[in-house]
Amino acid sequence: MKTGYSIKTWKMRLFCPEKQMIKTTEALYREAVAFYYVLLKEREELCAENLLTIQGHLEKLTVSGRDGREPKYIPPGGKLPVYFRRSAMNKAAMAVKTAASAESFPEKIDANITFFKGMYKDLTDTSVVLKLWNGKKWIWVLCGLTGRPFPKEAAILSPTLVHEEKWLMFHVPVKQENSDARAAKERMQEGARVCSVRFTNTDSFAVCTVLDEGSRQLAVKNCRGGNAYRHHCRALLKKVEASRAFTDKDNVSQPNRKYYMHLKHLNEHYAHQVSKEIMDFCKENQTGILVLPEYDEDFSRISMYRSGNYSPLHLSIRIRNYLKYKAWAEGILVLELRADGTEKQCSICGATGKKQGSVFICQNGHQVNRFLNGARNLGRKCQESFRKNNKPS
């Protein structure tokens, strides 16, 4: 079976005994990035080249050659460690490429330091040794890490040091092989099971159903918690409103920041929880394809506006994004399919009908939960589209 890979970011908390050296190293890194950024801005013809080619041009300009070539420009700090300067070069090159495509070059860029191999070693679940600058020389410093353990048999890529509030975080990209990288057409031809999802604005974040090759329903999942999520959000928003009388005149850029950060974390928690429930349901039922509804842009905008910013339906945007990368990591393919007509047709007999509250009633008298009805029809619509495409002409 064809395999692929996925890259996820492990967020670890970093504890460094030499905090001043962290600041000094970050300051030098920002200076180096700004230095290479200015050089590249003056050479816009390099923007079309790949990162490795850009790196080679910059090294010819700033590093002494074995043939006795003298550098035309001297980087901050003089002679920088090879992997330190290459990290700064890559960061500057990506910034210039982005600015060139947007046709707008900012005066300066603020870059987090990325440690290439050679600037860190002995990375484990609990510690890492970093090469830091104390203003005079480079020193290896042992730092502690806390967070979830790295997966076994995964490749660890270059980590980045990130400041989050008062914490130092170590963002570590982890590359894992997934078990199945087949295309949708190949999966359908081999009889893959389909899980289709219908997002709601009720206590159910999502209603999911699994269909076999013959479009028969095998299992149903109801991801609840929408009312609890809505309640927590409203409680936080009330605190924000109540405190405005005391914080509006505060000379700070973001009054009530702690409440808004709480809301952000609440959104992330519920989105991860619901997406995990859906993924566990897919794995339990050996699903090969996950189908998500896609709507007309105007309809989506109006629906989101009516549901409100902190509603189960609005959170479906984040849930959808989480599902895409989580599913691929598990070898499950995500398809987005227009949901037009899936709510007006009976999933039992195919007759038209109408909704009454949370129930769909068709002309033949069949009654079914309207969200489950929509999920079934979405899954069958997906299967039918592949059957039509595979018919001999």
N, C-alpha and C positions, 0 to 999 in steps of 0.2 A: 504493500500500500504506500502511496505517495505521502511523504511527511513534509512538514514545514517547521517554522519556529515562531515564537512570540517573544516580545521584550516587555517586561514589566519593571516598574521602579519600586525597589524596596526602600522605605523611608525609615532610617535608623537615627536615633538620637546620639549625638557625639559629645563625649566628655573629654576635653583636652586640658591637661594640667598647665599648658603654656598658652593662655588666652592672648597675651600680648603678641606672641609669635604668630598666632593665627591672624591677628589684625595686621601685623607687618607684612606677612606673606600675601594677604588679600590686597593690601594697598599696592604692593609691587606688581601683582598680577593685573590689577586694573590699569596701572601705568603702562605695562607691557601691551595689553590689549589696545589701549588708546594709541600707543606708538605705532603698532602694526596697522591699526585702523586708518590712521592718517596717511601712511605710506600707500595703502590700497586705494584710498579715495583719490589719490593723485595718479593712480594707474587703473582707470576704469576698464581698460581692455582686458584686465585679468579676471573681471567678474564672471565672464563666460567660462572660465577654466574650472576644473575640479579642484577640490581642496588640496590634494597632493601636489598638483602643479603649482598652485598658489604658494604653498608652503616652500617649495623648491625655489621659487623666485625670491621670496622674502629672505630665505637663508643666504642666497647669493648676495643680497644687499646688506645683510646685517651680521654675517658670521664669517670669520676668517677661513680661507680655503687651504687645503693641504698643499696646493701649488704656490702658496705664498700670497694669495689674493687678500688684500686688505678690505675690510668692510667699509661701505660708503656711509652707513649710518650706524650709530652705536645705540643699542637698546638701553632702557633704564636698568640700572644695576650692573651695567657692563656685560660680562659674560654670564649668560643665564644657563641653568641646566637644560639639556637638550629637550627633555620631555615637558619641562615647564614652559619653554618658549614655544614649542609646537602646539601645546594646548592653547596658549594665548593667540598664536597665529590662526588656528582653526576658529576660535571664537570671533576674532576680528573679521576673518574671511566670511563667516556665515552672516555676520552683521552687515557687511558691505553688500553681499548678495541680496539680502532681504531689502536693504535700503535702495539698491539699484532697481529691483523689480517694482518697488513702490514709488520710484523716482523722487525720493525724499531722504536726504542724508542728515541724520541728527548730528548735532555738534559733538556730543560725546555719548558713550554707551556705558551702562553699568552691568558688569559681567560677574557672575559667580564663578569661583575657581573650580575647574575640573581637573582632577588628578589623573594624569596618564600614568601607565605603568612605568616605574622608574622614579615616580614621585610618591608612591605608596607601596607597602609590602605587608605580608603576613595578615591579610584581611580575613577575619573569621566572624562568627555570629556575635562575638563579644568584644572584639578589639581590632585595631588597625594601627600600623606604624606609618606616620606621615613625615615627609621631608619638608621642613619649615625653615623660613628665613628669619633670623633674629636681628637683621640690620647689618651684620658683619659677615656671617657665614651660614651655611646650610646645615641643619641638625636633624637627625631622625628622632621623632618624638612618639612614644607609645600613647595611644588614646583609647578610651573605652567606648563601647557601643552597646545600645540597648534597642530591642525591637524583635520582630519575628525572625526566626532562623532562616537562612538561605535554603532554597530547595536543593536536594541532592542531584548530582549530575547536571548542574546548570552552569553556564558560563557567566562569570562576573565581568562586567564591562566597566569603563572608567567612571568612578563616582564623582559627584559634585557636592561641594559644601554650600549649604543654603541656610540663611538666617530666617527663622520663623518665630516671630515675637521675640521672646527672650531666650529661645533655645537655638542651639546649633544642631542642624540636621545634616545627615549624610545620605544623599539620594543615590542609591546604587542600582543601575540598570542590570537586570538579570535576564539572560537569554536562555529560553527553554525550548526544547523540541516538542512539537505537538504530534499527536498520533495520526492525524488525518488531514491532508491538505488537498483532497480531491475537489474538483469543481462541482457546482450544483447539479449540472446535467449528468455527470457520471454517478453521483450519489443517487439521484432519482432513478436512473436506469437500473441500479442495483437494489432498488426497493427500500431506500432509507426512510426511516420514520420522520414525521414532521411535527414539530411543536409550534403552534400558532398562539399569539398573545394578543389580548385586547386590554388596553389600559383604560382605567375608569377614574371618576372623580368621587367615588364613594369610599366606604371603609375598605374595599378591595382595591389595592393598588393595581392589580392585574389579575385577569382570569386566563388561564392557560389550558390548552387541550392537546393531547398527543394523538395523531392519526397514523394508522398503518398504511401500507402500500395501496390497499383497497379503499382508503378514506374512511375506515371504521375507527370510531373513537376507542382508545385504549385506556386513557387516564385523564383526570381533570385536576387542576391545581388552582386554589384560590389564595392569592397572596394578600393577607389582611394586614391591618395596621394603619390604614388611611385616616381614620378618625383620631387615633392617638397622635399621629404626626400633626394633623391639623390643630389639635388641642395644644400641643407643646409650642407650636409656632405662634398661635394666638396669645398664649401666656407671655411669651418673650416680647411680642410686639406691644402688648399692654404695658410691660415694664419700660420699654423704650418711650412710649407715649407719655407715661407718668413721669419719667425723669427729664423730659424735654424742658420743663419749666426751670430745671436746675442746671441743665447742661448746654442749652442753646447759646448762652453767653460765654461759655468756656472758650478760652483761646487755644483750641486744639483743632487739628484738621478733621478728625473723625470722632465726634461725640458719640457716646454709647457704643464704642467699638467692641467692648466685651460682649454685649448682647448680640450684635451682628455676627461676631465670630462664633458665638454659640449657635446662632441660626445656621451658619455655614456648616459647622460640624454636625448639626442635626440633619441637614440635607444629605451630607455625605454618608452618615450612619444609616439612614433609612434607604438611600439608594443602593448602598452596598448590601444591605440586608435583603432587600427585595430581589436584586439581581442574583445574589447567591441562592436564594430560594428557587428562582427560576432555573438556574444552572444545575442545582442539585436534582430538581425534577426532571430535567432533560437527561441527565446522566443515569438516573434511576430507570428511565424508560428507553435508554439506548437510542436517543434521538440523534439524527445526523444533520438536520436542518432546523433552524429557528427562524420563524417568520414573524416580522414586526409590521404593524400597519403604517401606511404612509398616506397622508391626506393632502388635499389641495392647500397651497400656501395661505390663501385668504381664510379658509376654514380653520386651519391650525391657529392662525393669529387670533381670530375671533374667539375660538374655544379657550385658548390660553388666557386671553384677557378676561373672559367671563369667569373662568375658574379661579383666578387670583394667583398672585406670585407664590404663595405658600399653601398650595393645594396638592393633593395626590396626583391630579392630572398634570400639573405643571412640573412636578418632580419626575414625571415619566421621561422628560428630556434627558435628565442625568442618568436615570435607570437605563435608558436606551444606549447611551454612550458607554456605560460600564459593561453592558451585555456584549457589546461588539468585541471588546478586547478579551473579556473573560471566556466567551464562547470559542473564539479562535484558539486560545491557549488550551482548550479542552478538545480541539479537533472538531468543533461544531461550527457549521457555516451559517452566518446570519444573512437573511434576505429581507429587504424592505419592499413591500408590495402595496400598491394602491388599494385602499379599503372600500372604494366606491361600490355601493350595492350590497355589501356584505351584511348590512343591518336591516335590510328590507325583505330578505328572503328567508324562508324557513329552512333550517339546517336538517330537518327531519324529512320533509316531503318536497321541498323546493317551491312551495306556493308563496305568494306575497302575503304580507301581514303588517301589523303595526305594533308599536310598543305601548304598554300600559304600566307605567312605573318601571320596575326592574324586570318585568316579564314581557316576552315577545309572544304574541298570539297570531297565528296564521289563519287564513281563510278556511282551512280544514279543521280548525279547532285545536291544533297542537299548541301547547304552552311550554316555553323553555326560558330560562334566564337569558335576558337579551344580550348580556356581555358574552356568555358562553356561546350563544347562537352566532354572534359576530366572529368569535374566535374560530369556531368550526368552519364557517363559511370562508374565512380568510385562508385557513389551511387547505381547504379543498380547492379554492381558487388557484392557489400556488401549484398544487398537484396537477390540476387540469391544464394550466398554462404549459407545463412541461410535456404533458401527454399530447397536446396539440402540435407542439414543436417537433415531437418525435414521430408523428404520423408520416408514413411514406407518401411522397407526392405523386 
